[in-house]
Amino acid sequence: RQQSELLSLSPALVRKSIDVLSPFVQPKRIDRIEQVLNSRTRHTRFLFENPSNPSNVWACLRTLDSFGIQYVDVIVHSESYA
């Protein structure tokens, strides 16, 4: 889904979804999810410029996620690959 679609979900729908799914998640797991979400940062942005190897990009994305970085941009100049 597009990020804008997810951000436009009503808070009531999100709350209802959480309520429906919560019985299937152990309390310890919910605590861990909340801990990770609270540790995320909105103060850092990472930029990929003309990535040449998709595998490296995926590895970097996993690493960035482990550090709580939420914002990543990719700039691709298609003429560079002609």
C-alpha positions in Angstrom: 0.0 0.0 0.0 1.0 3.6 -0.5 2.1 5.3 2.6 -0.6 8.0 2.1 -3.2 5.3 2.2 -1.9 3.9 5.5 -1.7 7.3 7.0 -5.2 8.2 6.0 -6.7 5.2 8.0 -9.1 6.5 10.6 -7.9 6.1 14.2 -11.1 4.2 15.0 -10.4 1.6 12.3 -6.8 1.3 13.6 -8.0 0.9 17.2 -10.6 -1.7 16.1 -8.0 -3.7 14.2 -5.7 -3.7 17.2 -8.5 -4.8 19.4 -9.4 -7.7 17.1 -5.8 -8.9 16.8 -4.6 -8.3 20.3 -6.0 -11.6 21.8 -3.7 -13.5 19.4 -0.5 -11.7 20.5 1.2 -12.6 23.8 1.6 -9.7 26.3 5.4 -10.0 26.2 5.3 -9.5 22.4 3.1 -6.5 22.7 5.4 -4.9 25.3 8.4 -5.5 22.9 6.5 -4.0 19.9 5.7 -0.9 22.0 9.3 -0.6 23.2 10.6 -0.7 19.6 8.0 1.8 18.3 8.9 4.2 21.1 12.6 3.9 20.3 12.1 5.0 16.6 13.5 8.3 15.6 12.0 11.0 13.3 15.2 13.1 13.5 17.3 11.2 11.0 16.9 10.5 7.3 19.0 8.3 5.1 19.6 8.8 1.4 20.6 6.3 -1.3 21.9 7.9 -4.4 22.0 5.7 -7.5 22.2 2.4 -5.7 23.9 -0.2 -8.0 23.2 -3.4 -6.0 19.7 -4.1 -4.7 21.0 -6.6 -2.3 23.1 -4.0 -0.6 20.1 -1.7 -0.4 18.1 -4.4 1.3 20.9 -5.0 3.8 21.2 -1.3 4.5 17.4 -1.1 5.0 17.5 -3.9 7.6 20.3 -2.2 9.4 18.6 1.2 9.3 15.4 -0.4 10.7 17.4 -2.0 13.5 18.6 1.5 14.5 15.0 2.9 14.4 15.5 5.1 11.4 12.1 5.5 9.7 12.8 7.7 6.7 14.8 6.6 3.7 14.9 8.2 0.3 16.3 6.8 -2.9 17.4 9.0 -5.8 17.9 7.3 -9.1 19.2 9.0 -12.1 18.1 6.6 -14.8 20.4 8.1 -17.4 23.3 6.9 -15.2 22.5 3.3 -16.2 22.1 3.8 -19.9 
